Amino acid sequence: MNYEIIQEGKFKYIEVGEGEPLLLLHGLFGALSNFQDLIDYFSKRNKVVVPMLPLFDLDLLHTTVGGLEKHVQKFIEFKDYKNIHLLGNSLGGHVALVHVLKHPERIKSLILTGSSGLFENGMGDTYPKRGDYEYIRKKTEVTFYDPAMATKELVDEVYEIVNQRIKVIKVIALAKSAIRNNLGDELKEIKTPTLLIWGNNDTITPPFVGKEFNKLIPNSELHFIDKCGHAPMMERPDEFNEILNGFLTKLNAPVPV
């Protein structure tokens, strides 16, 4: 299913369905295809919103986790969303965490999957080898438990990014910013109900990272999905949607008197 990308001012986004906003933040190499199953499933009960993060559009000084968070904050204010369920994968999770720490007032719940913010294995010291398609394919496959998930379309997207010098510089700037911006000490301040969904076979933010988030974020619950890597909403969409649906249903259930 193809969704219309709406452009309003400096914001590009997708918005489908009605109900409480479920706002999805993609990662460093994230594309809309990452959230396809999630959008299809939840747009029947929520207003599903995917803002395009300006990974390559900010000046170098603001190409940081904080710079992306400011963009998200301005977007939320511009759209005047309230009672938001904020979901982030990988770098998107990191941006979501920074946002909740700074602006918790409009956020009803936080959902993190394979999030950075505590620890992540980067692309390694040799990253990126421009022009080496095979290398990029292998690096993309590492994201998943099942290497077949790294479709040609997905590898082509990553390859296109790492073959543009300015994009490479910005990818490295964002990756370094994520490593510098460690949130360990601040996580205990998060009061928002938080759901953590982790792939048991995630090699980028391994399972211990999910456990550490669970330990540090007071009102959080952690679910692992087997045979699953760094992008559970792509690799195991049925299990992912079921866990998230259960969490949102429980959150909206009336409190017994």
VOPAGU-2260 file (C-alpha; in pm, 1 decimal, decimal comma):
REM VOPAGU-2260
SITE   aa  ch    i         X         Y         Z
SITE  MET   A    0       0,0       0,0       0,0
SITE  ASN   A    1     137,2     340,3     -92,5
SITE  TYR   A    2      68,6     629,0     140,7
SITE  GLU   A    3      63,3     989,4      33,7
SITE  ILE   A    4     351,5    1194,7     170,5
SITE  ILE   A    5     210,4    1528,4     284,9
SITE  GLN   A    6     431,0    1836,7     273,8
SITE  GLU   A    7     343,6    2135,8     489,9
SITE  GLY   A    8     612,4    2400,7     527,1
SITE  LYS   A    9     932,8    2224,2     628,5
SITE  PHE   A   10     747,9    1910,5     742,5
SITE  LYS   A   11     701,4    1595,8     535,2
SITE  TYR   A   12     492,0    1321,5     685,6
SITE  ILE   A   13     233,1    1049,2     641,5
SITE  GLU   A   14     -93,3    1054,9     835,2
SITE  VAL   A   15    -343,7     769,2     810,1
SITE  GLY   A   16    -648,8     677,1    1019,3
SITE  GLU   A   17    -826,9     836,7    1313,4
SITE  GLY   A   18    -788,9     818,5    1691,1
SITE  GLU   A   19    -506,4     883,3    1933,0
SITE  PRO   A   20    -186,9     960,5    1739,0
SITE  LEU   A   21      65,8     678,1    1707,1
SITE  LEU   A   22     375,8     866,2    1596,6
SITE  LEU   A   23     654,9     658,3    1442,9
SITE  LEU   A   24    1019,6     768,4    1432,9
SITE  HIS   A   25    1249,0     583,9    1192,1
SITE  GLY   A   26    1619,5     513,0    1236,8
SITE  LEU   A   27    1932,3     621,0    1052,2
SITE  PHE   A   28    1869,1     407,4     745,6
SITE  GLY   A   29    1496,3     393,0     807,6
SITE  ALA   A   30    1247,6     404,2     525,5
SITE  LEU   A   31     871,6     398,8     513,6
SITE  SER   A   32     884,0      31,3     422,7
SITE  ASN   A   33    1008,8     -32,4     780,0
SITE  PHE   A   34     665,2      58,2     915,6
SITE  GLN   A   35     440,5     -83,1     641,5
SITE  ASP   A   36     275,7    -359,9     848,5
SITE  LEU   A   37     249,7    -137,8    1154,6
SITE  ILE   A   38      71,2     137,9     958,5
SITE  ASP   A   39    -167,9    -110,2     796,0
SITE  TYR   A   40    -257,4    -267,5    1130,0
SITE  PHE   A   41    -286,9      36,0    1356,8
SITE  SER   A   42    -445,5     285,0    1116,8
SITE  LYS   A   43    -773,2     102,4    1188,9
SITE  ARG   A   44    -763,5     223,5    1551,5
SITE  ASN   A   45    -517,7     513,3    1564,5
SITE  LYS   A   46    -411,1     813,7    1366,1
SITE  VAL   A   47     -76,0     676,1    1250,0
SITE  VAL   A   48     176,1     950,1    1175,8
SITE  VAL   A   49     524,9     907,6    1027,9
SITE  PRO   A   50     727,0    1229,7    1009,7
SITE  MET   A   51    1027,6    1212,8     776,4
SITE  LEU   A   52    1323,7    1299,2     997,2
SITE  PRO   A   53    1553,4    1552,1     825,1
SITE  LEU   A   54    1860,9    1330,9     858,1
SITE  PHE   A   55    2034,4    1494,2     561,6
SITE  ASP   A   56    1867,1    1836,7     557,7
SITE  LEU   A   57    1996,4    1995,5     877,8
SITE  ASP   A   58    2322,3    2189,9     875,6
SITE  LEU   A   59    2612,7    1989,4    1013,2
SITE  LEU   A   60    2608,6    2166,2    1349,8
SITE  HIS   A   61    2248,2    2052,5    1410,3
SITE  THR   A   62    2286,3    1705,2    1260,0
SITE  THR   A   63    2254,7    1553,4    1606,5
SITE  VAL   A   64    2004,6    1358,7    1815,4
SITE  GLY   A   65    1908,9    1693,3    1974,4
SITE  GLY   A   66    1861,6    1858,3    1634,4
SITE  LEU   A   67    1625,4    1579,3    1525,1
SITE  GLU   A   68    1433,9    1605,0    1855,1
SITE  LYS   A   69    1379,5    1979,5    1797,0
SITE  HIS   A   70    1232,2    1897,7    1455,6
SITE  VAL   A   71     993,5    1643,4    1613,9
SITE  GLN   A   72     892,9    1892,2    1884,4
SITE  LYS   A   73     815,6    2162,8    1626,3
SITE  PHE   A   74     619,0    1913,5    1418,3
SITE  ILE   A   75     407,2    1800,4    1716,7
SITE  GLU   A   76     332,3    2162,9    1806,7
SITE  PHE   A   77     256,5    2250,5    1444,9
SITE  LYS   A   78       3,5    1963,0    1422,2
SITE  ASP   A   79    -115,1    2015,9    1782,0
SITE  TYR   A   80    -121,7    1641,4    1852,7
SITE  LYS   A   81    -213,0    1533,2    2205,3
SITE  ASN   A   82    -217,9    1194,4    2387,6
SITE  ILE   A   83      56,3    1070,9    2158,6
SITE  HIS   A   84     188,9     715,1    2159,0
SITE  LEU   A   85     548,9     781,7    2054,2
SITE  LEU   A   86     730,4     488,4    1894,7
SITE  GLY   A   87    1094,7     489,1    1786,7
SITE  ASN   A   88    1322,6     231,2    1628,8
SITE  SER   A   89    1700,9     252,1    1663,2
SITE  LEU   A   90    1806,8     620,3    1633,2
SITE  GLY   A   91    1433,4     708,0    1623,6
SITE  GLY   A   92    1401,1     553,9    1971,1
SITE  HIS   A   93    1684,0     772,9    2094,1
SITE  VAL   A   94    1510,1    1083,4    1955,4
SITE  ALA   A   95    1185,0     969,1    2122,5
SITE  LEU   A   96    1364,7     931,3    2459,5
SITE  VAL   A   97    1516,5    1279,9    2439,6
SITE  HIS   A   98    1174,4    1417,4    2348,0
SITE  VAL   A   99     997,0    1250,0    2641,0
SITE  LEU   A  100    1263,2    1378,1    2881,1
SITE  LYS   A  101    1220,8    1735,6    2752,4
SITE  HIS   A  102     851,7    1750,4    2661,7
SITE  PRO   A  103     653,5    1474,9    2836,1
SITE  GLU   A  104     327,5    1672,6    2846,1
SITE  ARG   A  105     174,6    1552,8    2515,9
SITE  ILE   A  106     307,1    1196,6    2531,8
SITE  LYS   A  107      71,9     925,1    2661,6
SITE  SER   A  108     309,5     632,5    2608,3
SITE  LEU   A  109     658,0     558,0    2480,9
SITE  ILE   A  110     742,0     250,8    2270,4
SITE  LEU   A  111    1107,1     166,1    2202,7
SITE  THR   A  112    1237,6    -107,3    1975,9
SITE  GLY   A  113    1609,7    -162,8    1923,6
SITE  SER   A  114    1666,7     188,4    2055,6
SITE  SER   A  115    2002,4     357,9    2090,4
SITE  GLY   A  116    2061,9     583,6    2389,6
SITE  LEU   A  117    2250,9     342,8    2612,8
SITE  PHE   A  118    2469,4     127,3    2390,8
SITE  GLU   A  119    2488,4      35,5    2026,1
SITE  ASN   A  120    2729,7    -148,5    1798,3
SITE  GLY   A  121    2797,6      94,5    1515,7
SITE  MET   A  122    2886,1      -1,0    1160,0
SITE  GLY   A  123    3237,9     -76,1    1282,6
SITE  ASP   A  124    3561,4     113,6    1220,4
SITE  THR   A  125    3568,5      35,1     850,5
SITE  TYR   A  126    3236,8     203,1     780,3
SITE  PRO   A  127    3153,8     315,9     522,2
SITE  LYS   A  128    3319,0     161,8     219,2
SITE  ARG   A  129    3176,7     364,1     -58,7
SITE  GLY   A  130    3117,9     185,4    -383,6
SITE  ASP   A  131    3142,6    -162,7    -232,9
SITE  TYR   A  132    2790,3    -296,5    -287,8
SITE  GLU   A  133    2867,2    -639,4    -142,6
SITE  TYR   A  134    2998,2    -485,7     180,5
SITE  ILE   A  135    2687,5    -267,5     213,7
SITE  ARG   A  136    2465,8    -571,3     151,5
SITE  LYS   A  137    2637,9    -766,8     432,2
SITE  LYS   A  138    2613,5    -470,3     671,0
SITE  THR   A  139    2242,1    -434,0     592,1
SITE  GLU   A  140    2187,0    -807,4     648,7
SITE  VAL   A  141    2336,5    -776,9    1000,6
SITE  THR   A  142    2031,5    -567,9    1094,4
SITE  PHE   A  143    1814,5    -879,7    1070,2
SITE  TYR   A  144    1806,2   -1233,4    1205,1
SITE  ASP   A  145    1704,7   -1353,1     858,8
SITE  PRO   A  146    1946,4   -1206,6     600,6
SITE  ALA   A  147    1677,9   -1242,7     331,1
SITE  MET   A  148    1503,2    -944,8     496,5
SITE  ALA   A  149    1775,4    -725,6     343,4
SITE  THR   A  150    1594,9    -698,3      10,3
SITE  LYS   A  151    1762,0    -544,9    -293,4
SITE  GLU   A  152    1540,1    -238,7    -249,4
SITE  LEU   A  153    1661,7    -191,5     108,6
SITE  VAL   A  154    2030,0    -245,9      20,7
SITE  ASP   A  155    1993,7      -2,9    -271,6
SITE  GLU   A  156    1859,6     264,0     -34,1
SITE  VAL   A  157    2157,1     225,6     202,8
SITE  TYR   A  158    2400,2     208,0     -90,1
SITE  GLU   A  159    2260,5     531,7    -234,2
SITE  ILE   A  160    2312,3     706,7     102,3
SITE  VAL   A  161    2671,8     593,1     156,7
SITE  ASN   A  162    2773,9     690,0    -194,8
SITE  GLN   A  163    2698,7    1057,8    -144,1
SITE  ARG   A  164    2980,8    1224,5      43,6
SITE  ILE   A  165    2767,6    1479,7     229,2
SITE  LYS   A  166    2520,1    1209,6     336,7
SITE  VAL   A  167    2804,6     993,9     465,8
SITE  ILE   A  168    2938,6    1285,9     670,4
SITE  LYS   A  169    2591,4    1339,7     820,2
SITE  VAL   A  170    2539,1     968,5     893,9
SITE  ILE   A  171    2872,1     964,6    1081,6
SITE  ALA   A  172    2779,7    1287,6    1264,0
SITE  LEU   A  173    2447,5    1135,8    1377,2
SITE  ALA   A  174    2608,3     807,4    1480,4
SITE  LYS   A  175    2870,5     993,8    1687,4
SITE  SER   A  176    2603,8    1215,3    1840,8
SITE  ALA   A  177    2405,9     904,4    1943,6
SITE  ILE   A  178    2712,8     754,6    2113,6
SITE  ARG   A  179    2794,9    1082,6    2295,1
SITE  ASN   A  180    2435,9    1137,9    2403,2
SITE  ASN   A  181    2414,6     854,8    2657,3
SITE  LEU   A  182    2093,9     880,1    2860,2
SITE  GLY   A  183    2172,2     630,4    3136,5
SITE  ASP   A  184    2149,2     875,6    3426,7
SITE  GLU   A  185    1832,5    1049,1    3304,6
SITE  LEU   A  186    1611,2     751,0    3229,3
SITE  LYS   A  187    1487,4     720,1    3588,0
SITE  GLU   A  188    1306,9    1053,8    3536,7
SITE  ILE   A  189    1074,4     913,5    3269,7
SITE  LYS   A  190     723,9     885,5    3414,7
SITE  THR   A  191     553,1     791,2    3087,3
SITE  PRO   A  192     428,5     427,7    3056,2
SITE  THR   A  193     691,5     260,7    2839,8
SITE  LEU   A  194     687,1     -52,1    2625,0
SITE  LEU   A  195    1016,9    -211,8    2516,7
SITE  ILE   A  196    1005,9    -461,1    2228,6
SITE  TRP   A  197    1341,4    -621,9    2152,0
SITE  GLY   A  198    1466,9    -880,2    1905,1
SITE  ASN   A  199    1633,4   -1168,5    2087,8
SITE  ASN   A  200    1894,1   -1177,5    1809,8
SITE  ASP   A  201    1959,4    -804,3    1781,9
SITE  THR   A  202    2336,1    -757,8    1734,1
SITE  ILE   A  203    2325,9    -375,6    1709,3
SITE  THR   A  204    2147,3    -305,7    2038,7
SITE  PRO   A  205    2175,1    -655,1    2194,4
SITE  PRO   A  206    1914,9    -798,5    2438,1
SITE  PHE   A  207    2109,2    -674,5    2743,9
SITE  VAL   A  208    2035,3    -318,4    2623,1
SITE  GLY   A  209    1661,0    -386,8    2638,4
SITE  LYS   A  210    1705,7    -527,6    2991,2
SITE  GLU   A  211    1902,7    -220,0    3096,7
SITE  PHE   A  212    1631,3      15,1    2963,1
SITE  ASN   A  213    1375,0    -191,5    3152,8
SITE  LYS   A  214    1576,5    -160,7    3473,7
SITE  LEU   A  215    1630,5     215,9    3436,4
SITE  ILE   A  216    1287,3     332,8    3312,7
SITE  PRO   A  217    1050,4     303,5    3612,9
SITE  ASN   A  218     714,6     235,4    3446,6
SITE  SER   A  219     835,8       2,5    3171,4
SITE  GLU   A  220     767,2    -349,3    3046,6
SITE  LEU   A  221     997,5    -554,6    2824,9
SITE  HIS   A  222     904,6    -813,2    2560,1
SITE  PHE   A  223    1149,1   -1019,9    2355,9
SITE  ILE   A  224    1073,3   -1162,6    2011,8
SITE  ASP   A  225    1263,2   -1475,1    1905,4
SITE  LYS   A  226    1446,1   -1514,3    1574,1
SITE  CYS   A  227    1442,0   -1140,8    1537,3
SITE  GLY   A  228    1707,6    -871,6    1488,9
SITE  HIS   A  229    1722,8    -494,3    1518,0
SITE  ALA   A  230    1392,5    -408,3    1345,2
SITE  PRO   A  231    1118,0    -625,6    1503,6
SITE  MET   A  232     832,5    -429,4    1341,8
SITE  MET   A  233     971,4    -534,8    1002,0
SITE  GLU   A  234    1099,6    -883,5    1072,8
SITE  ARG   A  235     823,7   -1010,9    1303,4
SITE  PRO   A  236     530,7    -775,5    1233,1
SITE  ASP   A  237     256,9   -1006,3    1364,4
SITE  GLU   A  238     417,7   -1059,6    1704,9
SITE  PHE   A  239     517,9    -694,4    1723,7
SITE  ASN   A  240     167,8    -567,2    1647,2
SITE  GLU   A  241      12,3    -810,7    1893,5
SITE  ILE   A  242     240,3    -694,5    2178,5
SITE  LEU   A  243     183,1    -327,3    2096,2
SITE  ASN   A  244    -192,3    -374,9    2059,0
SITE  GLY   A  245    -207,9    -546,3    2401,8
SITE  PHE   A  246     -10,6    -261,0    2558,7
SITE  LEU   A  247    -228,6      13,5    2407,0
SITE  THR   A  248    -550,3    -173,1    2496,0
SITE  LYS   A  249    -436,7    -212,8    2858,3
SITE  LEU   A  250    -336,8     154,1    2870,5
SITE  ASN   A  251    -681,5     265,3    2759,0
SITE  ALA   A  252    -876,4      23,4    2979,9
SITE  PRO   A  253   -1079,4     196,7    3252,7
SITE  VAL   A  254    -918,6     168,7    3596,1
SITE  PRO   A  255   -1122,7     -68,2    3817,6
SITE  VAL   A  256   -1279,5     119,9    4108,1
